[in-house]
Amino acid sequence: MLKAANGKPRVFLMTAIFTGMRASELRGLRWSDVNLDRAEIEVRQRADAYHEIGSPKSSAGRRTIPLVTELVKTLKEWKTACPAGKLGLVFPTGTGEIEFHANIIKRWFHPPQLEAGVAITATGSDGKQVSAPKYSGLHSLRHFHASWLINRPEDGGLGLPPKVVQTRLGHSSIQMTLDVYGHLFPKGDDATAMDSAAALILA
C-alpha cells in the first residue's frame, strides 16, 4: 500500500501505520505538536465528525508517541509542501482546513489498496465482478500498529509489554488493551522457551 501511494496520502498512511493514532487525532494533528528534532508527536487534540477541535477521547489520549527515522524524514519533506492554514494542521484540505473523514478514506486510503491488490472481489449490481478495498475503515491501520507493537521481534514486531502498548495507543485502561489485543501477546507457555528457562534453573 505504501509503495502504491504518493504525496499526501503516503505521508498520511505512514503516520497512521507507525503511530497508531486515531483518525480523529490525525485529522486534528498540528505541526506545533510534531517535534521532528526529538522524533516524537504530542497528541493534544482531535477533530471530530463535525469538524470541531477538542481534547482527545480521554486523559490517556494525551500522550507522546516516538517516531521512526523514516517517518521523521517523510514528515520533514511534507512540511515544505503542506498547505498552510490558520489551524496549522499536518493533513489539511488544499485550503488548510480540516479534511473530511470520508475524503481521506475515498481519496487516500482506498486507492492505494486497489493499486496494491489489497482487495476483495465482489459482484456488482450488473452481475459483473468488481474489486473493492479489503479494508473499509482507517481503524484497520490502528489495529496493524497495535499488532506491530505487540508481535515478537522475531516475528517482525517490537515485543512491547501490555502497559507500554496501552500508553502508546492512548487506552484509558489496561483492561481495554488486553480485551482487544490480549490474543496477540505471547502466552509464555511456548515449549522451547519453557525448556530453555528450566535448563537455566537446573544447570
C-alpha positions as CSV (number, residue, x, y, z in Angstrom):
1,M,0.0,0.0,0.0
2,L,2.8,2.4,0.9
3,K,4.6,1.7,-2.4
4,A,1.3,2.4,-4.3
5,A,0.7,5.7,-2.5
6,N,2.2,9.1,-3.3
7,G,2.3,12.6,-1.9
8,K,-0.1,13.4,1.0
9,P,-1.8,10.0,1.0
10,R,1.5,8.2,1.5
11,V,2.5,10.6,4.3
12,F,-0.8,10.1,6.0
13,L,-0.7,6.3,5.7
14,M,2.8,6.2,7.1
15,T,1.9,8.3,10.0
16,A,-1.2,6.2,10.8
17,I,0.8,3.0,10.5
18,F,3.8,4.0,12.6
19,T,1.9,6.0,15.3
20,G,-1.4,4.1,15.7
21,M,-3.2,7.4,16.1
22,R,-7.0,7.5,15.8
23,A,-8.4,9.0,12.6
24,S,-9.8,12.0,14.6
25,E,-6.3,12.6,16.1
26,L,-4.7,12.5,12.7
27,R,-7.2,15.0,11.3
28,G,-6.6,17.3,14.2
29,L,-2.8,16.9,14.3
30,R,-0.9,20.3,14.3
31,W,2.7,20.9,13.2
32,S,3.2,22.5,16.6
33,D,2.6,19.1,18.2
34,V,5.2,17.4,15.9
35,N,8.7,17.7,17.2
36,L,10.9,16.4,14.3
37,D,14.1,17.2,16.2
38,R,13.1,14.9,19.1
39,A,11.3,12.5,16.7
40,E,8.0,12.5,18.6
41,I,4.4,13.6,18.4
42,E,2.4,15.0,21.2
43,V,-1.3,14.0,20.9
44,R,-3.1,17.0,22.3
45,Q,-6.3,17.4,20.3
46,R,-8.6,15.8,17.8
47,A,-11.1,16.9,15.1
48,D,-14.5,15.2,15.5
49,A,-17.0,14.3,12.8
50,Y,-18.4,17.8,12.9
51,H,-15.0,19.5,12.3
52,E,-14.9,20.7,15.9
53,I,-11.4,20.7,17.5
54,G,-11.4,19.3,21.0
55,S,-9.5,17.2,23.5
56,P,-8.6,13.6,22.9
57,K,-11.1,10.9,23.9
58,S,-9.8,10.7,27.4
59,S,-6.9,11.9,29.6
60,A,-5.0,8.8,28.5
61,G,-5.4,10.1,24.9
62,R,-3.0,12.9,25.7
63,R,0.3,11.1,25.0
64,T,3.7,11.2,23.4
65,I,4.4,8.9,20.5
66,P,8.0,8.2,19.3
67,L,8.6,8.3,15.6
68,V,10.7,6.0,13.4
69,T,13.5,7.7,11.4
70,E,11.9,7.2,8.0
71,L,8.7,8.8,9.2
72,V,10.6,11.9,10.5
73,K,12.3,12.2,7.1
74,T,9.0,11.9,5.3
75,L,7.3,14.5,7.5
76,K,10.1,16.9,7.0
77,E,9.7,16.7,3.3
78,W,5.9,17.0,3.5
79,K,6.1,20.0,5.8
80,T,7.6,22.1,3.0
81,A,4.7,21.2,0.7
82,C,1.8,21.1,3.2
83,P,-1.0,23.7,2.5
84,A,-0.8,26.5,5.1
85,G,-3.8,27.4,7.2
86,K,-4.7,29.2,10.4
87,L,-5.1,25.8,12.2
88,G,-1.6,24.7,11.3
89,L,-2.7,21.1,10.5
90,V,-0.4,18.4,9.2
91,F,-3.1,16.8,7.0
92,P,-5.4,19.6,5.9
93,T,-7.5,20.2,2.8
94,G,-5.9,22.2,0.0
95,T,-7.0,25.4,1.7
96,G,-5.6,24.5,5.1
97,E,-8.9,23.4,6.7
98,I,-9.9,20.2,8.5
99,E,-10.2,17.4,6.0
100,F,-13.4,15.3,5.8
101,H,-13.0,11.8,7.2
102,A,-14.9,10.4,4.1
103,N,-12.5,12.2,1.7
104,I,-9.5,10.6,3.5
105,I,-11.0,7.1,3.1
106,K,-12.1,7.7,-0.5
107,R,-9.0,9.5,-1.8
108,W,-6.1,8.5,0.4
109,F,-6.9,5.0,1.8
110,H,-8.9,3.1,-0.8
111,P,-6.9,3.8,-4.0
112,P,-3.6,2.6,-2.6
113,Q,-5.3,-0.7,-1.6
114,L,-6.7,-1.2,-5.0
115,E,-3.4,-0.3,-6.7
116,A,-1.5,-2.8,-4.4
117,G,-4.0,-5.5,-4.9
118,V,-5.2,-5.4,-1.3
119,A,-8.7,-6.0,-2.4
120,I,-11.7,-8.4,-2.4
121,T,-13.8,-9.4,-5.4
122,A,-17.5,-8.7,-5.3
123,T,-20.4,-8.9,-7.7
124,G,-21.8,-5.6,-8.8
125,S,-25.5,-4.8,-9.4
126,D,-25.0,-5.6,-13.1
127,G,-23.6,-9.0,-12.2
128,K,-20.0,-8.2,-13.2
129,Q,-17.1,-8.9,-10.9
130,V,-15.5,-5.7,-9.4
131,S,-12.7,-5.2,-7.0
132,A,-13.3,-3.4,-3.7
133,P,-10.7,-2.3,-1.0
134,K,-10.2,-5.1,1.6
135,Y,-10.2,-2.6,4.4
136,S,-13.1,-0.1,4.5
137,G,-12.1,2.0,7.6
138,L,-9.0,3.7,8.9
139,H,-9.2,1.8,12.2
140,S,-7.6,-1.2,10.5
141,L,-4.3,0.8,10.4
142,R,-4.6,1.4,14.2
143,H,-5.0,-2.4,14.6
144,F,-2.0,-3.0,12.4
145,H,0.1,-0.7,14.6
146,A,-1.0,-2.4,17.8
147,S,0.0,-5.8,16.3
148,W,3.4,-4.3,15.3
149,L,3.9,-3.1,18.9
150,I,2.9,-6.5,20.4
151,N,4.4,-9.0,18.0
152,R,7.8,-10.5,19.0
153,P,10.9,-9.1,17.3
154,E,11.5,-12.5,15.6
155,D,8.0,-12.0,14.0
156,G,8.7,-8.5,12.8
157,G,7.3,-6.6,15.8
158,L,8.7,-4.7,18.7
159,G,7.6,-7.1,21.5
160,L,6.5,-4.3,23.9
161,P,4.7,-5.2,27.2
162,P,1.0,-4.5,27.6
163,K,1.4,-1.4,29.7
164,V,3.6,0.3,27.1
165,V,1.1,-0.7,24.4
166,Q,-1.7,0.8,26.4
167,T,0.1,4.1,26.7
168,R,1.1,4.2,23.0
169,L,-2.5,3.6,21.9
170,G,-4.0,6.0,24.4
171,H,-6.3,3.5,26.0
172,S,-7.9,4.6,29.3
173,S,-7.3,1.2,31.0
174,I,-5.0,-1.8,30.6
175,Q,-8.1,-3.9,30.5
176,M,-9.2,-2.3,27.3
177,T,-5.8,-3.1,25.7
178,L,-6.0,-6.7,26.9
179,D,-9.6,-7.2,25.9
180,V,-8.9,-6.1,22.3
181,Y,-5.3,-7.3,21.8
182,G,-4.7,-9.9,24.5
183,H,-4.7,-12.7,22.0
184,L,-1.6,-11.2,20.3
185,F,0.6,-11.1,23.4
186,P,3.0,-14.1,24.0
187,K,1.3,-16.7,26.2
188,G,4.5,-17.6,28.0
189,D,3.9,-21.4,27.6
190,D,6.0,-22.0,24.4
191,A,7.7,-25.4,25.0
192,T,11.1,-24.3,23.6
193,A,11.1,-21.1,25.8
194,M,10.0,-23.1,28.8
195,D,12.7,-25.7,28.3
196,S,15.4,-23.1,27.9
197,A,14.2,-21.3,31.1
198,A,14.1,-24.6,33.0
199,A,17.6,-25.5,31.8
200,L,19.0,-22.3,33.4
201,I,17.5,-23.3,36.8
202,L,18.6,-26.9,36.6
203,A,22.1,-26.1,35.4
